[in-house]
Amino acid sequence: MKFLSAFLSMLFLSCTSVKKIHGPERSSFLTGNEFYHEVFPMNWQARDSFVLREVLAGNIPSFLKKFVAIHVSVIDSSTGKKIKATYYAAPDYLSVGTDKDWARVNITPKAAQLIADSFQCFLPTRKMVDDIYKAAKVKLEPVPMYAFRDSTPTMWQHHLIIEGQRRGRRGLIAGIQKDVVISGKISRDPRPDRVAIYGWHKPDGIPIQPLYTGHVFWWVDYSQGIRLIYRKIKVGKKWMDYVDVLKDPVLQKLLCDEEFCDFYRYSY
């Protein structure tokens, strides 16, 4: 009886530690290698369009749809009670291709938002990037590159370098990219059309990139990755939309550590 109880407990935990995300049905089988050979000569606009075409045709590796549970908590200062929550993050950065041949891709926040919407997802905050790094099973050393940072061949080369580091290890991965994030700094930046980036943690847990809105949205380089987060957050026993969580003065601290947590999405 004890064995059965333990088995059911383990089964329950395993079932709740991963959430399958449903997106468009696959109608393209272009591999990661083939994708990059086609986009090598493209500018950022053409590259964005090509990524959108492939992702919205369901052309992403299946492991990328198995989102990983991230557990967080906050103390309600008015009651002293701990509030626990769980959200689900993609195990890796946005990629194009098949299960046997795929590659990470770098796109603008506007293209990323369109993809996030199609998968019922959103982009993380600074705090969430930190929490995901802490929870990551595979933490890799960042590899900065200094020449032709925004070129498509450099993006492909960086992906291959990461895969050389990873050596087939599986699980939630971090330390390999800066994240495109949502941040209250964007709506308060006097310059229009900003993108917020943050992260790229070193092995000591300190990020190379502080929260930064200095780039215009169309600046994309090899180091900027897109990690999708399922938009429903389980707060206690209740499922809530992430926007409602961020609007609550107490619950927002589960997801956001900024003074202002009122920027929810990029427009496109």
ZALONU-104086 format. One record per residue: x, y, z of N, C-alpha, C in turn. Coordinates in steps of 0.05 Angstrom, whole numbers, plus 5000, padded with zeros to 4 digits. Layout:
<rs>
R, X, Y, Z, X, Y, Z, X, Y, Z
...
</rs>
This chain:
<rs>
R, 5016, 4976, 5000, 5000, 5000, 5000, 5017, 5025, 5000
R, 5039, 5025, 5017, 5057, 5047, 5018, 5070, 5051, 4990
R, 5077, 5029, 4977, 5090, 5030, 4951, 5071, 5043, 4931
R, 5045, 5035, 4932, 5026, 5047, 4913, 5023, 5076, 4918
R, 5022, 5084, 4944, 5019, 5112, 4950, 5042, 5129, 4940
R, 5066, 5118, 4944, 5091, 5132, 4935, 5091, 5134, 4905
R, 5083, 5112, 4892, 5082, 5111, 4862, 5063, 5132, 4852
R, 5039, 5134, 4864, 5019, 5153, 4855, 5029, 5182, 4860
R, 5043, 5186, 4882, 5054, 5212, 4888, 5074, 5220, 4867
R, 5092, 5201, 4860, 5113, 5207, 4840, 5100, 5212, 4813
R, 5079, 5197, 4807, 5065, 5200, 4781, 5053, 5228, 4780
R, 5040, 5236, 4802, 5028, 5263, 4803, 5048, 5285, 4799
R, 5071, 5282, 4813, 5092, 5303, 4810, 5103, 5304, 4782
R, 5107, 5280, 4769, 5118, 5279, 4742, 5098, 5291, 4723
R, 5072, 5287, 4728, 5052, 5298, 4709, 5050, 5328, 4711
R, 5056, 5340, 4735, 5053, 5368, 4738, 5080, 5383, 4734
R, 5102, 5369, 4731, 5128, 5383, 4727, 5132, 5392, 4698
R, 5116, 5381, 4680, 5118, 5388, 4652, 5090, 5393, 4641
R, 5087, 5414, 4625, 5061, 5420, 4613, 5064, 5421, 4583
R, 5049, 5406, 4568, 5050, 5405, 4539, 5035, 5429, 4528
R, 5049, 5445, 4512, 5038, 5468, 4499, 5030, 5462, 4471
R, 5006, 5469, 4463, 4996, 5463, 4437, 4999, 5488, 4419
R, 5010, 5484, 4395, 5013, 5506, 4376, 5002, 5496, 4349
R, 5009, 5511, 4328, 5000, 5503, 4301, 5010, 5475, 4293
R, 4994, 5461, 4278, 5001, 5435, 4269, 5025, 5437, 4249
R, 5043, 5418, 4249, 5066, 5419, 4232, 5058, 5415, 4203
R, 5066, 5434, 4186, 5062, 5432, 4157, 5088, 5437, 4142
R, 5110, 5442, 4158, 5136, 5446, 4145, 5156, 5428, 4160
R, 5174, 5417, 4144, 5195, 5399, 4155, 5223, 5409, 4148
R, 5225, 5435, 4144, 5251, 5447, 4139, 5269, 5443, 4164
R, 5293, 5433, 4160, 5311, 5428, 4182, 5325, 5454, 4191
R, 5337, 5454, 4215, 5351, 5477, 4224, 5374, 5484, 4206
R, 5389, 5465, 4196, 5411, 5469, 4177, 5400, 5482, 4152
R, 5379, 5471, 4141, 5367, 5482, 4116, 5357, 5510, 4121
R, 5345, 5515, 4144, 5335, 5541, 4150, 5357, 5562, 4148
R, 5379, 5557, 4162, 5401, 5576, 4162, 5414, 5580, 4135
R, 5415, 5559, 4119, 5426, 5563, 4093, 5409, 5581, 4075
R, 5383, 5581, 4081, 5365, 5598, 4065, 5365, 5627, 4075
R, 5369, 5631, 4101, 5367, 5658, 4112, 5394, 5673, 4114
R, 5416, 5659, 4107, 5443, 5672, 4108, 5443, 5700, 4096
R, 5432, 5704, 4072, 5434, 5731, 4059, 5413, 5751, 4068
R, 5394, 5743, 4085, 5371, 5760, 4092, 5378, 5781, 4112
R, 5363, 5804, 4110, 5364, 5824, 4131, 5345, 5817, 4153
R, 5343, 5834, 4173, 5327, 5827, 4197, 5297, 5824, 4190
R, 5287, 5840, 4172, 5259, 5839, 4165, 5252, 5813, 4151
R, 5269, 5805, 4131, 5264, 5780, 4117, 5268, 5756, 4135
R, 5288, 5758, 4153, 5293, 5736, 4172, 5269, 5733, 4191
R, 5259, 5755, 4202, 5235, 5754, 4219, 5212, 5740, 4204
R, 5207, 5749, 4180, 5185, 5737, 4164, 5188, 5708, 4160
R, 5213, 5699, 4155, 5218, 5671, 4150, 5214, 5654, 4175
R, 5223, 5665, 4198, 5219, 5651, 4223, 5189, 5649, 4229
R, 5175, 5671, 4226, 5146, 5670, 4231, 5133, 5649, 4213
R, 5140, 5648, 4188, 5128, 5628, 4169, 5132, 5600, 4179
R, 5157, 5594, 4188, 5163, 5567, 4196, 5151, 5560, 4223
R, 5152, 5578, 4242, 5141, 5572, 4269, 5111, 5569, 4267
R, 5098, 5587, 4253, 5069, 5585, 4250, 5060, 5562, 4232
R, 5079, 5550, 4219, 5074, 5525, 4204, 5081, 5501, 4222
R, 5084, 5506, 4248, 5089, 5484, 4267, 5117, 5472, 4266
R, 5136, 5486, 4253, 5162, 5475, 4249, 5181, 5482, 4272
R, 5175, 5470, 4295, 5193, 5472, 4318, 5197, 5444, 4329
R, 5220, 5438, 4342, 5224, 5411, 4353, 5203, 5406, 4375
R, 5195, 5381, 4377, 5174, 5374, 4396, 5181, 5378, 4425
R, 5207, 5375, 4432, 5215, 5379, 4460, 5210, 5408, 4469
R, 5209, 5426, 4450, 5205, 5454, 4457, 5177, 5460, 4467
R, 5159, 5441, 4462, 5131, 5445, 4471, 5126, 5433, 4499
R, 5146, 5421, 4510, 5143, 5409, 4537, 5154, 5429, 4558
R, 5137, 5447, 4566, 5145, 5469, 4584, 5150, 5458, 4612
R, 5169, 5470, 4626, 5179, 5461, 4652, 5167, 5479, 4674
R, 5159, 5466, 4696, 5147, 5481, 4719, 5169, 5496, 4733
R, 5163, 5522, 4739, 5181, 5539, 4755, 5164, 5547, 4779
R, 5174, 5541, 4803, 5159, 5546, 4828, 5170, 5571, 4841
R, 5152, 5589, 4848, 5159, 5614, 4861, 5140, 5619, 4885
R, 5148, 5638, 4902, 5131, 5645, 4925, 5136, 5673, 4933
R, 5118, 5685, 4948, 5120, 5712, 4958, 5106, 5713, 4985
R, 5115, 5730, 5003, 5101, 5735, 5029, 5083, 5759, 5026
R, 5058, 5755, 5033, 5039, 5777, 5033, 5044, 5793, 5058
R, 5055, 5817, 5055, 5063, 5833, 5078, 5039, 5840, 5096
R, 5015, 5841, 5085, 4992, 5849, 5102, 4982, 5826, 5120
R, 4987, 5801, 5111, 4978, 5777, 5126, 5000, 5760, 5137
R, 5024, 5763, 5126, 5047, 5746, 5134, 5046, 5719, 5122
R, 5027, 5713, 5105, 5024, 5687, 5093, 5041, 5684, 5068
R, 5051, 5660, 5063, 5066, 5654, 5039, 5046, 5646, 5017
R, 5050, 5659, 4994, 5034, 5652, 4970, 5052, 5638, 4951
R, 5044, 5614, 4943, 5060, 5598, 4925, 5047, 5598, 4897
R, 5064, 5597, 4877, 5054, 5597, 4849, 5072, 5580, 4832
R, 5062, 5572, 4809, 5077, 5556, 4789, 5071, 5567, 4762
R, 5092, 5572, 4746, 5088, 5579, 4718, 5105, 5560, 4702
R, 5100, 5558, 4676, 5112, 5539, 4659, 5128, 5553, 4637
R, 5154, 5546, 4635, 5173, 5559, 4616, 5182, 5539, 4595
R, 5187, 5549, 4571, 5199, 5532, 4550, 5226, 5522, 4560
R, 5234, 5497, 4554, 5259, 5487, 4564, 5283, 5499, 4550
R, 5279, 5512, 4528, 5301, 5524, 4513, 5291, 5548, 4498
R, 5308, 5562, 4484, 5300, 5585, 4469, 5288, 5577, 4442
R, 5272, 5596, 4431, 5257, 5591, 4407, 5275, 5580, 4385
R, 5266, 5558, 4373, 5282, 5544, 4352, 5264, 5536, 4329
R, 5277, 5531, 4306, 5263, 5522, 4282, 5276, 5496, 4274
R, 5259, 5477, 4264, 5269, 5452, 4253, 5256, 5428, 4264
R, 5266, 5405, 4257, 5255, 5379, 4265, 5269, 5369, 4290
R, 5259, 5348, 4301, 5271, 5336, 4325, 5300, 5328, 4321
R, 5307, 5320, 4297, 5334, 5311, 4292, 5353, 5333, 4282
R, 5341, 5355, 4273, 5358, 5376, 4262, 5344, 5403, 4266
R, 5351, 5417, 4287, 5338, 5442, 4294, 5359, 5463, 4301
R, 5351, 5488, 4302, 5370, 5509, 4309, 5355, 5532, 4323
R, 5369, 5544, 4342, 5358, 5568, 4355, 5358, 5592, 4336
R, 5338, 5609, 4339, 5335, 5632, 4321, 5333, 5657, 4337
R, 5341, 5680, 4325, 5341, 5706, 4339, 5323, 5725, 4323
R, 5303, 5736, 4336, 5283, 5752, 4322, 5276, 5777, 4339
R, 5261, 5795, 4327, 5253, 5820, 4340, 5231, 5813, 4361
R, 5227, 5831, 4380, 5206, 5827, 4400, 5178, 5827, 4388
R, 5174, 5842, 4366, 5148, 5842, 4353, 5141, 5815, 4341
R, 5161, 5803, 4327, 5156, 5776, 4317, 5153, 5756, 4339
R, 5169, 5760, 4360, 5166, 5742, 4383, 5139, 5744, 4396
R, 5128, 5768, 4398, 5102, 5771, 4410, 5080, 5757, 4393
R, 5082, 5759, 4367, 5063, 5746, 4350, 5063, 5715, 4354
R, 5088, 5705, 4357, 5091, 5676, 4362, 5080, 5669, 4389
R, 5087, 5685, 4409, 5077, 5680, 4436, 5046, 5679, 4437
R, 5034, 5698, 4424, 5005, 5699, 4423, 4993, 5674, 4410
R, 5006, 5664, 4390, 4996, 5640, 4376, 4999, 5615, 4393
R, 5017, 5615, 4412, 5020, 5592, 4430, 5008, 5597, 4458
R, 4992, 5618, 4461, 4981, 5625, 4487, 5003, 5629, 4508
R, 5022, 5645, 4500, 5046, 5649, 4517, 5052, 5679, 4520
R, 5072, 5685, 4537, 5082, 5712, 4539, 5112, 5711, 4543
R, 5125, 5734, 4543, 5154, 5736, 4547, 5160, 5741, 4576
R, 5182, 5732, 4586, 5188, 5733, 4615, 5196, 5762, 4624
R, 5195, 5766, 4650, 5206, 5790, 4663, 5235, 5784, 4672
R, 5248, 5805, 4682, 5275, 5802, 4693, 5275, 5781, 4715
R, 5256, 5783, 4734, 5255, 5764, 4756, 5252, 5736, 4746
R, 5235, 5732, 4727, 5230, 5705, 4716, 5255, 5693, 4703
R, 5271, 5710, 4690, 5296, 5701, 4678, 5315, 5691, 4700
R, 5316, 5706, 4722, 5333, 5697, 4745, 5323, 5671, 4756
R, 5296, 5669, 4760, 5285, 5644, 4772, 5289, 5620, 4754
R, 5287, 5624, 4727, 5291, 5602, 4708, 5320, 5593, 4709
R, 5338, 5613, 4711, 5367, 5605, 4713, 5372, 5588, 4738
R, 5360, 5596, 4760, 5364, 5581, 4785, 5353, 5553, 4783
R, 5331, 5550, 4768, 5318, 5523, 4765, 5331, 5506, 4744
R, 5347, 5518, 4727, 5358, 5504, 4703, 5374, 5479, 4711
R, 5370, 5458, 4696, 5385, 5433, 4700, 5412, 5435, 4686
R, 5412, 5449, 4663, 5436, 5451, 4646, 5444, 5481, 4646
R, 5465, 5488, 4660, 5475, 5516, 4661, 5501, 5516, 4646
R, 5503, 5533, 4625, 5526, 5534, 4608, 5540, 5561, 4610
R, 5566, 5561, 4605, 5581, 5586, 4605, 5574, 5603, 4581
R, 5568, 5629, 4585, 5563, 5647, 4561, 5587, 5648, 4543
R, 5582, 5650, 4517, 5603, 5652, 4497, 5599, 5678, 4481
R, 5611, 5700, 4490, 5608, 5725, 4474, 5623, 5723, 4448
R, 5612, 5736, 4427, 5625, 5738, 4401, 5625, 5768, 4394
R, 5645, 5776, 4379, 5650, 5805, 4376, 5649, 5815, 4348
R, 5649, 5798, 4328, 5648, 5808, 4300, 5622, 5801, 4287
R, 5611, 5819, 4272, 5586, 5815, 4257, 5564, 5804, 4275
R, 5560, 5817, 4297, 5542, 5808, 4318, 5513, 5804, 4308
R, 5505, 5821, 4289, 5477, 5820, 4280, 5473, 5804, 4254
R, 5494, 5790, 4245, 5492, 5775, 4220, 5481, 5748, 4225
R, 5466, 5738, 4205, 5455, 5711, 4208, 5475, 5689, 4210
R, 5498, 5690, 4195, 5518, 5669, 4198, 5529, 5668, 4227
R, 5531, 5691, 4240, 5541, 5691, 4268, 5521, 5678, 4286
R, 5495, 5682, 4281, 5474, 5668, 4297, 5476, 5638, 4294
R, 5480, 5629, 4270, 5484, 5600, 4265, 5508, 5589, 4279
R, 5530, 5604, 4277, 5555, 5596, 4290, 5552, 5594, 4320
R, 5537, 5614, 4332, 5533, 5614, 4361, 5517, 5590, 4369
R, 5496, 5584, 4354, 5480, 5560, 4360, 5497, 5535, 4360
R, 5515, 5532, 4341, 5533, 5508, 4340, 5552, 5507, 4364
R, 5561, 5531, 4372, 5579, 5532, 4396, 5564, 5522, 4421
R, 5539, 5531, 4424, 5523, 5523, 4447, 5518, 5493, 4446
R, 5513, 5482, 4423, 5508, 5453, 4421, 5534, 5438, 4427
R, 5557, 5449, 4420, 5582, 5437, 4428, 5586, 5436, 4457
R, 5577, 5457, 4471, 5578, 5458, 4500, 5558, 5438, 4513
R, 5534, 5438, 4502, 5513, 5422, 4514, 5519, 5392, 4513
R, 5531, 5383, 4492, 5539, 5355, 4489, 5516, 5335, 4494
R, 5492, 5343, 4484, 5469, 5324, 4486, 5455, 5324, 4512
R, 5464, 5339, 4532, 5450, 5340, 4557, 5422, 5351, 4553
R, 5403, 5340, 4568, 5375, 5348, 4565, 5365, 5361, 4590
R, 5344, 5377, 4586, 5331, 5390, 4609, 5331, 5420, 4606
R, 5319, 5434, 4625, 5317, 5463, 4624, 5345, 5475, 4623
R, 5350, 5492, 4603, 5377, 5502, 4597, 5377, 5532, 4601
R, 5399, 5543, 4611, 5402, 5572, 4615, 5431, 5579, 4614
R, 5436, 5605, 4613, 5464, 5615, 4611, 5474, 5618, 4582
R, 5457, 5613, 4563, 5466, 5612, 4535, 5457, 5636, 4519
R, 5438, 5652, 4529, 5428, 5675, 4514, 5419, 5697, 4533
R, 5419, 5722, 4524, 5404, 5743, 4537, 5374, 5739, 4530
R, 5356, 5746, 4548, 5328, 5743, 4543, 5316, 5770, 4534
R, 5299, 5768, 4514, 5281, 5790, 4508, 5259, 5789, 4529
R, 5256, 5811, 4544, 5237, 5811, 4567, 5217, 5833, 4565
R, 5196, 5831, 4581, 5177, 5853, 4584, 5186, 5868, 4609
R, 5183, 5894, 4608, 5194, 5911, 4630, 5180, 5938, 4630
R, 5175, 5948, 4654, 5163, 5974, 4658, 5181, 5996, 4647
R, 5207, 5990, 4643, 5225, 6010, 4633, 5219, 6018, 4604
R, 5206, 6000, 4589, 5200, 6006, 4561, 5180, 6029, 4559
R, 5158, 6027, 4574, 5137, 6048, 4572, 5146, 6074, 4585
R, 5168, 6074, 4600, 5178, 6098, 4612, 5203, 6109, 4598
R, 5212, 6095, 4578, 5235, 6105, 4562, 5225, 6126, 4542
R, 5236, 6150, 4542, 5227, 6170, 4524, 5231, 6164, 4494
R, 5249, 6145, 4489, 5254, 6137, 4461, 5234, 6116, 4453
R, 5223, 6118, 4429, 5202, 6099, 4420, 5214, 6072, 4411
R, 5197, 6053, 4409, 5203, 6027, 4397, 5228, 6013, 4409
R, 5227, 6012, 4436, 5250, 5999, 4450, 5245, 5969, 4452
R, 5267, 5955, 4457, 5266, 5927, 4465, 5281, 5925, 4492
R, 5271, 5909, 4510, 5284, 5905, 4536, 5298, 5878, 4535
R, 5324, 5877, 4543, 5339, 5852, 4544, 5352, 5850, 4572
R, 5356, 5825, 4580, 5368, 5820, 4606, 5378, 5791, 4608
R, 5399, 5787, 4623, 5408, 5760, 4630, 5435, 5752, 4619
R, 5437, 5727, 4609, 5462, 5715, 4601, 5479, 5710, 4625
R, 5469, 5694, 4644, 5482, 5690, 4669, 5508, 5674, 4667
R, 5528, 5683, 4682, 5553, 5669, 4684, 5550, 5647, 4705
R, 5570, 5629, 4707, 5567, 5607, 4726, 5564, 5616, 4755
R, 5573, 5641, 4761, 5569, 5650, 4789, 5541, 5662, 4793
R, 5524, 5660, 4772, 5496, 5669, 4775, 5492, 5699, 4768
R, 5514, 5713, 4763, 5512, 5742, 4756, 5508, 5745, 4726
R, 5487, 5760, 4718, 5482, 5764, 4690, 5502, 5783, 4677
R, 5510, 5777, 4652, 5527, 5796, 4637, 5511, 5821, 4630
R, 5486, 5817, 4623, 5469, 5839, 4613, 5449, 5849, 4635
R, 5454, 5873, 4646, 5433, 5884, 4663, 5408, 5891, 4647
R, 5386, 5896, 4660, 5362, 5904, 4646, 5368, 5929, 4630
R, 5362, 5928, 4603, 5371, 5948, 4585, 5351, 5953, 4563
R, 5345, 5979, 4558, 5326, 5986, 4537, 5339, 6005, 4516
R, 5365, 6003, 4514, 5380, 6021, 4496, 5378, 6015, 4466
R, 5369, 5990, 4460, 5367, 5983, 4431, 5339, 5989, 4420
R, 5338, 5997, 4395, 5313, 5999, 4381, 5303, 5971, 4375
R, 5277, 5967, 4372, 5266, 5939, 4371, 5278, 5922, 4349
R, 5286, 5935, 4326, 5295, 5918, 4304, 5324, 5910, 4306
R, 5338, 5919, 4327, 5366, 5910, 4331, 5364, 5882, 4343
R, 5374, 5862, 4329, 5375, 5835, 4338, 5403, 5824, 4333
R, 5415, 5813, 4354, 5441, 5800, 4349, 5440, 5771, 4359
R, 5463, 5757, 4356, 5465, 5728, 4361, 5458, 5721, 4390
R, 5461, 5741, 4409, 5458, 5735, 4437, 5430, 5738, 4448
R, 5411, 5748, 4432, 5384, 5754, 4442, 5365, 5731, 4436
R, 5356, 5717, 4457, 5339, 5694, 4453, 5311, 5699, 4462
R, 5292, 5682, 4452, 5264, 5684, 4459, 5256, 5659, 4474
R, 5249, 5663, 4500, 5239, 5641, 4516, 5209, 5646, 4521
R, 5192, 5627, 4513, 5164, 5629, 4517, 5155, 5619, 4544
R, 5135, 5633, 4556, 5123, 5626, 4581, 5093, 5622, 4577
R, 5082, 5599, 4587, 5053, 5595, 4585, 5039, 5617, 4600
R, 5018, 5628, 4588, 5006, 5652, 4600, 4989, 5648, 4625
R, 4982, 5623, 4630, 4966, 5617, 4654, 4985, 5610, 4678
R, 4981, 5624, 4700, 4998, 5620, 4724, 4981, 5607, 4745
R, 4991, 5586, 4758, 4976, 5573, 4779, 4984, 5585, 4805
R, 4966, 5601, 4816, 4971, 5615, 4842, 4954, 5601, 4863
R, 4968, 5587, 4882, 4954, 5569, 4900, 4941, 5547, 4884
R, 4915, 5545, 4885, 4900, 5525, 4870, 4885, 5537, 4846
R, 4890, 5563, 4842, 4874, 5577, 4822, 4892, 5585, 4798
R, 4882, 5581, 4773, 4896, 5589, 4749, 4888, 5618, 4743
R, 4908, 5634, 4738, 4904, 5662, 4731, 4920, 5670, 4706
R, 4909, 5689, 4691, 4924, 5699, 4669, 4947, 5716, 4679
R, 4969, 5716, 4666, 4993, 5730, 4675, 4988, 5760, 4678
R, 4972, 5771, 4661, 4966, 5800, 4662, 4951, 5806, 4689
R, 4933, 5789, 4697, 4919, 5794, 4722, 4938, 5791, 4746
R, 4957, 5773, 4744, 4977, 5770, 4765, 4994, 5795, 4767
R, 5002, 5805, 4744, 5019, 5829, 4744, 5004, 5854, 4753
R, 4978, 5855, 4750, 4962, 5878, 4758, 4956, 5878, 4788
R, 4960, 5855, 4801, 4954, 5853, 4830, 4979, 5863, 4845
R, 4975, 5882, 4863, 4998, 5893, 4878, 5014, 5874, 4895
R, 5001, 5852, 4903, 5015, 5832, 4919, 5025, 5810, 4901
R, 5008, 5799, 4884, 5016, 5776, 4868, 5036, 5783, 4847
R, 5038, 5808, 4838, 5057, 5815, 4817, 5086, 5808, 4825
R, 5091, 5808, 4851, 5118, 5802, 4861, 5126, 5773, 4856
R, 5107, 5757, 4849, 5114, 5729, 4841, 5129, 5729, 4815
R, 5123, 5748, 4798, 5134, 5748, 4771, 5153, 5772, 4765
R, 5151, 5793, 4781, 5164, 5818, 4774, 5178, 5831, 4798
R, 5202, 5840, 4795, 5217, 5853, 4817, 5223, 5882, 4811
R, 5210, 5893, 4791, 5214, 5921, 4784, 5194, 5939, 4800
R, 5200, 5965, 4800, 5182, 5984, 4813, 5156, 5985, 4798
R, 5157, 5984, 4772, 5132, 5984, 4755, 5131, 5958, 4739
R, 5108, 5944, 4742, 5105, 5918, 4729, 5081, 5919, 4709
R, 5079, 5941, 4695, 5055, 5946, 4679, 5059, 5946, 4649
R, 5081, 5935, 4640, 5084, 5930, 4612, 5081, 5900, 4607
R, 5061, 5893, 4591, 5053, 5865, 4589, 5060, 5852, 4563
R, 5063, 5867, 4542, 5068, 5855, 4516, 5079, 5876, 4496
R, 5092, 5866, 4475, 5101, 5883, 4453, 5078, 5885, 4433
R, 5076, 5908, 4420, 5056, 5911, 4399, 5068, 5904, 4372
R, 5051, 5895, 4354, 5061, 5889, 4327, 5041, 5897, 4306
</rs>
